[in-house]
């Protein structure tokens, strides 16, 4: 390092300072550009994930609506069966009453 510093004369320091500043400026500009490119890519990926999540939510909503409708039909069928069982129970009690009266 000392040999490099001793090789630079006093007249070359302003030029070296300008070169260092130029290199630093270019490095900063390139770094910011790369950062922005990756940021844009990240945003695009996030947007794609958001679309997939919306699609899944729509599909789940459809499935849930179908399941709710099926459960409604099942409840109606069970209510109908419950009514038929109650009617059958009344009929069996009536037959039992009649049989006991005949004995």
Secondary structure, DSSP 8 states (H G I E B T S, - for coil): -HHHHHHS-GGGHHHHHHHHHHHHHHHHHHHHHHHHHHHHHHHHHHHHHHHHHHHHHHHHHHHHHHHHHHHHHHHHHHHHHHHHHHHHHHHHHHHHHHHHHH-
